[in-house]
Amino acid sequence: MVESTLNYLADLGEKPYFYLYEPPPGTPWRNTKGDRRRVVIHNARGLAPPPSLDVEGFRLTSHATAVADLYDANAVRDAYYREIEELVRKLTGAARVVAFDHNLRSAAKAERRDDGVQPPVRFPHNDYTERSGPQRVRDLLPADEAERLLASRFAVINVWKPIRGRVEALPLAVCDARTIRGQDLVESDLRYRDRVGEVYSLRFNPAHRWFYYPRMRADEAMLLKCYDSDRGRARFTAHTAFDDPTSPPDPPPRESIEVRTLVFFAGES
C-alpha cells in the first residue's frame, strides 16, 4: 500500500475537451482543471481471490510476447494483435475478439518526439463511454455486421504491459469498478484531426478504491474493462499513471504498450 496524489477532474461549466493535435490559433490544448487528491493505492498482488474483469474490472496475467520489437508498428499489427486477441479470447471465453488500436508510452521517447510514442497519462480516465463504446464498433465494422454483433453482449478490453524491464516509474493505478458511481464519470471529448472521440474523466469520490501491481515485468500484462454492455458486470475501470513513492531514485522511464480490443460474446445479452 502506498499514498500518492492523483489529478482528478475539477468541475467545469462546459464539456471537457482535449486536443490530440495542435489546436487552431488561440484555442487551448484542453479546457480542464485538475483536482489534486491524496489517495491510498493498494497492492493487488497476493489478493485472494485475485481481482477479475467482471467484478473489479481488471486482472493480471502472464504474457511473454514473441514479437522482438514492440516499437515496430507493422510487427505489432501483424503479430502482436493476434497474440492479444488469443489472450483475451482465452481469458474471457468470448466468441470473437478484434484488436484494433494501440498506444506506446514512454516519457523519454515522447520528449525526443519518437514517432507514435506518447507520455504516460497522468489523470484518471476511462477510454470509452456509454455512447463511444458501441460507436467504435460502428466505426470499424460494416453497418449490418456491427448492429448484429451489438445485439449481444459486447465489451472493450485494453491489454497493458511493460515493454521491457520492471516498471519502476509511473506505474498504472486502476480504480475498482464497483466503487465508481455514475456521477463520477464525466463525458470528455478527444479532438482528433478527422474525428471526435469521447472518454470519461473522473471526478473525485472518497469511496474510490485504487490498486496497482508493483514492479510489473515485461512477461506480465494487465487487462482492463473499459466498456461492457452487461450492466450486471464491471463496466468502466478508470486508470492513471501515478508517482510511486517506493520507486528508486532516478528510475528508468516506464515503457509500455496498450492494445484495445472489441470483445463479442455470442448468445449473451
C-alpha positions as CSV (number, residue, x, y, z in Angstrom):
1,M,0.0,0.0,0.0
2,V,1.3,3.5,-0.9
3,E,-0.1,7.0,-0.9
4,S,0.1,9.3,-3.9
5,T,-1.6,12.3,-5.4
6,L,-4.0,11.8,-8.4
7,N,-5.1,14.6,-10.7
8,Y,-8.9,14.2,-10.8
9,L,-11.1,16.4,-12.9
10,A,-12.4,19.7,-11.3
11,D,-16.0,20.7,-12.0
12,L,-16.4,22.8,-15.2
13,G,-19.2,24.8,-16.7
14,E,-18.7,23.1,-20.1
15,K,-17.9,19.7,-21.5
16,P,-14.2,18.9,-21.0
17,Y,-12.1,18.5,-24.2
18,F,-8.5,17.6,-25.1
19,Y,-6.9,18.2,-28.5
20,L,-4.8,15.4,-29.9
21,Y,-3.2,17.7,-32.5
22,E,-2.2,21.3,-32.5
23,P,-5.4,23.3,-32.0
24,P,-6.5,26.3,-34.0
25,P,-4.7,29.6,-33.1
26,G,-6.0,31.0,-29.8
27,T,-7.6,27.7,-28.7
28,P,-6.1,25.9,-25.6
29,W,-5.0,22.3,-25.9
30,R,-7.6,21.5,-23.2
31,N,-10.1,23.3,-21.1
32,T,-9.8,21.1,-17.9
33,K,-8.6,21.9,-14.5
34,G,-7.2,19.4,-12.0
35,D,-8.5,18.5,-8.6
36,R,-5.5,17.1,-6.9
37,R,-6.4,14.5,-4.2
38,R,-4.2,12.3,-2.0
39,V,-5.3,8.7,-2.1
40,V,-4.3,5.3,-0.9
41,I,-3.3,2.8,-3.7
42,H,-3.4,-0.8,-2.6
43,N,-1.0,-3.6,-3.7
44,A,-3.2,-6.0,-5.8
45,R,-0.6,-8.8,-5.8
46,G,-1.5,-11.6,-3.5
47,L,-5.1,-10.6,-3.0
48,A,-7.4,-13.6,-2.5
49,P,-9.4,-14.0,-4.6
50,P,-7.4,-12.1,-7.2
51,P,-9.2,-9.2,-9.0
52,S,-11.2,-10.2,-12.0
53,L,-12.5,-8.4,-15.2
54,D,-16.2,-8.9,-14.3
55,V,-16.0,-7.9,-10.7
56,E,-13.3,-5.2,-10.1
57,G,-12.8,-4.6,-13.8
58,F,-9.1,-5.6,-14.1
59,R,-6.9,-8.6,-13.8
60,L,-3.2,-9.6,-14.1
61,T,-2.0,-12.4,-16.3
62,S,1.3,-13.8,-17.7
63,H,2.1,-12.9,-21.3
64,A,5.5,-13.2,-23.0
65,T,5.3,-11.9,-26.5
66,A,7.1,-13.5,-29.4
67,V,7.4,-10.0,-31.1
68,A,11.0,-8.8,-30.8
69,D,10.4,-5.1,-31.2
70,L,7.1,-3.7,-29.9
71,Y,8.1,-0.3,-31.4
72,D,7.8,-1.8,-34.9
73,A,4.2,-0.8,-35.9
74,N,4.0,-3.5,-38.6
75,A,5.1,-6.3,-36.3
76,V,2.6,-5.1,-33.6
77,R,-0.3,-5.1,-36.0
78,D,0.6,-8.3,-37.9
79,A,1.7,-10.4,-34.9
80,Y,1.2,-8.8,-31.5
81,Y,-2.5,-8.0,-32.2
82,R,-3.1,-11.7,-33.0
83,E,-1.4,-12.7,-29.7
84,I,-3.6,-10.3,-27.7
85,E,-6.8,-11.4,-29.5
86,E,-6.0,-15.0,-28.5
87,L,-5.1,-14.0,-24.9
88,V,-8.4,-12.1,-24.4
89,R,-10.4,-14.9,-26.0
90,K,-8.8,-17.4,-23.8
91,L,-9.4,-15.4,-20.6
92,T,-12.9,-14.3,-21.3
93,G,-14.5,-17.1,-23.3
94,A,-15.5,-14.6,-26.0
95,A,-16.7,-15.8,-29.3
96,R,-14.7,-13.1,-31.2
97,V,-12.0,-10.6,-30.3
98,V,-10.8,-7.8,-32.6
99,A,-7.6,-5.9,-31.7
100,F,-7.9,-2.5,-33.5
101,D,-5.6,0.1,-31.9
102,H,-2.6,0.5,-29.7
103,N,-0.6,3.1,-27.7
104,L,3.1,3.2,-27.0
105,R,4.1,5.2,-23.9
106,S,7.5,6.4,-22.8
107,A,8.2,9.9,-21.4
108,A,11.8,9.8,-22.6
109,K,10.9,8.8,-26.2
110,A,8.0,11.2,-26.3
111,E,10.3,14.1,-25.3
112,R,12.5,13.1,-28.3
113,R,9.4,13.1,-30.4
114,D,9.9,9.5,-31.5
115,D,7.1,8.7,-33.9
116,G,3.9,7.4,-32.3
117,V,5.2,7.4,-28.8
118,Q,3.3,9.3,-26.1
119,P,4.0,10.1,-22.5
120,P,2.0,8.3,-19.7
121,V,-1.4,9.7,-19.0
122,R,-1.5,11.3,-15.5
123,F,-5.2,11.8,-14.9
124,P,-7.9,9.3,-14.0
125,H,-9.9,8.4,-17.1
126,N,-11.8,5.5,-18.8
127,D,-11.2,5.1,-22.5
128,Y,-14.8,4.7,-23.6
129,T,-18.3,6.0,-22.6
130,E,-21.8,4.7,-22.8
131,R,-22.0,6.3,-26.2
132,S,-18.5,5.9,-27.6
133,G,-18.1,2.2,-26.8
134,P,-20.8,0.9,-29.2
135,Q,-19.9,3.7,-31.7
136,R,-16.4,2.3,-32.0
137,V,-17.9,-1.0,-33.3
138,R,-19.9,1.0,-35.8
139,D,-16.8,3.0,-36.9
140,L,-14.8,-0.1,-37.5
141,L,-17.2,-2.8,-38.9
142,P,-19.7,-2.8,-41.7
143,A,-23.1,-1.4,-40.6
144,D,-25.1,-4.7,-40.8
145,E,-22.4,-6.7,-39.1
146,A,-21.9,-4.0,-36.3
147,E,-25.6,-4.0,-35.5
148,R,-25.8,-7.8,-35.4
149,L,-22.9,-8.0,-33.1
150,L,-24.2,-5.2,-30.8
151,A,-27.4,-7.1,-30.3
152,S,-25.5,-9.4,-28.0
153,R,-23.1,-8.7,-25.1
154,F,-20.1,-6.6,-26.2
155,A,-17.1,-5.2,-24.3
156,V,-14.0,-3.2,-24.8
157,I,-10.9,-4.6,-23.0
158,N,-7.5,-3.0,-23.0
159,V,-4.4,-5.1,-22.6
160,W,-1.5,-3.1,-20.9
161,K,2.0,-4.4,-20.5
162,P,5.6,-3.2,-19.9
163,I,7.8,-3.4,-23.0
164,R,11.0,-4.1,-21.1
165,G,12.3,-4.5,-17.6
166,R,10.3,-3.9,-14.4
167,V,8.1,-0.8,-14.1
168,E,9.9,1.4,-11.6
169,A,8.5,4.8,-12.7
170,L,4.9,5.9,-13.2
171,P,3.1,2.5,-12.8
172,L,-0.6,2.2,-13.7
173,A,-3.2,2.6,-11.0
174,V,-6.7,1.2,-11.6
175,C,-9.9,2.0,-9.8
176,D,-12.2,-0.8,-8.6
177,A,-15.2,-0.5,-10.9
178,R,-17.5,-1.3,-8.0
179,T,-16.6,1.9,-6.3
180,I,-17.2,4.2,-9.3
181,R,-20.7,5.9,-9.3
182,G,-22.3,7.2,-12.5
183,Q,-22.0,10.8,-11.3
184,D,-18.2,10.3,-11.0
185,L,-17.9,9.8,-14.8
186,V,-17.7,13.0,-16.9
187,E,-18.0,12.7,-20.8
188,S,-15.0,14.4,-22.3
189,D,-14.1,15.0,-25.9
190,L,-10.9,13.8,-27.6
191,R,-10.5,16.0,-30.6
192,Y,-8.6,14.4,-33.5
193,R,-8.0,15.9,-36.9
194,D,-10.6,13.6,-38.5
195,R,-13.0,12.8,-35.7
196,V,-14.1,13.4,-32.1
197,G,-13.8,10.6,-29.6
198,E,-15.3,10.5,-26.2
199,V,-13.8,9.3,-22.9
200,Y,-14.8,9.5,-19.3
201,S,-12.8,11.8,-17.0
202,L,-13.2,11.0,-13.3
203,R,-14.4,13.3,-10.5
204,F,-13.2,12.6,-7.0
205,N,-15.2,10.4,-4.7
206,P,-13.8,9.2,-1.4
207,A,-15.4,5.8,-2.0
208,H,-12.9,5.1,-4.8
209,R,-10.5,2.2,-4.1
210,W,-7.3,2.2,-6.1
211,F,-5.0,-0.7,-6.9
212,Y,-1.7,-1.4,-8.7
213,Y,0.7,-4.3,-9.4
214,P,4.1,-3.1,-8.2
215,R,7.1,-3.7,-10.4
216,M,5.3,-5.2,-13.3
217,R,7.5,-7.3,-15.6
218,A,7.7,-7.5,-19.4
219,D,6.2,-11.0,-19.2
220,E,3.1,-9.8,-17.4
221,A,0.0,-8.0,-18.7
222,M,-3.0,-6.3,-17.1
223,L,-6.4,-6.4,-18.7
224,L,-8.8,-3.5,-18.1
225,K,-12.5,-3.4,-18.8
226,C,-13.3,0.0,-20.5
227,Y,-16.8,-0.9,-21.5
228,D,-19.3,-3.7,-21.1
229,S,-22.9,-3.7,-22.3
230,D,-23.9,-6.0,-19.5
231,R,-24.9,-3.8,-16.6
232,G,-24.6,-6.7,-14.1
233,R,-20.8,-6.8,-14.5
234,A,-17.9,-4.3,-14.1
235,R,-18.3,-1.8,-16.9
236,F,-15.9,1.1,-16.6
237,T,-12.4,0.9,-15.0
238,A,-10.8,4.3,-14.6
239,H,-7.0,4.2,-14.6
240,T,-4.0,6.6,-14.5
241,A,-0.2,6.7,-14.2
242,F,1.0,7.8,-10.8
243,D,4.1,8.7,-8.8
244,D,5.1,5.6,-6.7
245,P,6.9,6.8,-3.6
246,T,8.6,3.5,-3.3
247,S,10.3,3.9,-6.7
248,P,14.1,4.1,-6.6
249,P,15.9,7.5,-7.2
250,D,16.2,8.2,-11.0
251,P,14.4,5.1,-12.2
252,P,14.5,4.1,-15.8
253,P,11.5,5.6,-17.7
254,R,8.5,3.4,-18.0
255,E,7.9,1.9,-21.4
256,S,4.6,0.3,-22.1
257,I,2.2,-0.8,-24.8
258,E,-1.6,-0.9,-24.6
259,V,-3.8,-2.7,-27.1
260,R,-7.5,-2.0,-27.4
261,T,-9.8,-4.9,-28.3
262,L,-13.5,-5.3,-29.2
263,V,-14.9,-8.4,-27.4
264,F,-18.1,-10.1,-28.6
265,F,-20.0,-12.8,-26.6
266,A,-22.3,-14.8,-28.8
267,G,-25.7,-15.5,-27.3
268,E,-25.3,-13.3,-24.3
269,S,-27.4,-10.1,-23.9
